[in-house]
Amino acid sequence: RRGDVPEAEQKARDEAGKHDYASALKRVKEMLARYIDEPEVRERLVKLQDEILDGAKGYVASRRAEAKDLGGRSRGDEARAVLQALLVSLGDGTVPEFEDWCRIVRNELEAVR
């Protein structure tokens, strides 16, 4: 039954490595739900979830700073592209853990327009 855990963990890490934090987090949450009665598996998955959230936090900060810099240099189209890509990376409001960040990014996107 646990045979799918290492594969799912690796897929989640790969997705996070490609800045697809929404897919990575969704995958881990699905596994957490599936292995609700297996503490050792859940512990590994919770650690991975924390890693994904930490990675997303750093990515959000760097991409927002990049967009702000671009906007400040009258490169609004590029700033919008950065913010749009960031929304996609975070699932554009489909992942509860990222909803606040998505709201912030949408507000910044509106300000650039």
Secondary structure, DSSP 8 states (H G I E B T S, - for coil): -TTHHHHHHHHHHHHHHTT-HHHHHHHHHHHHHHTTT-HHHHHHHHHHHHHHHHHHHHHHHHHHHHHHHHHHTT-HHHHHHHHHHHHHHTTTT-SGGGHHHHHHHHHHHHHH-
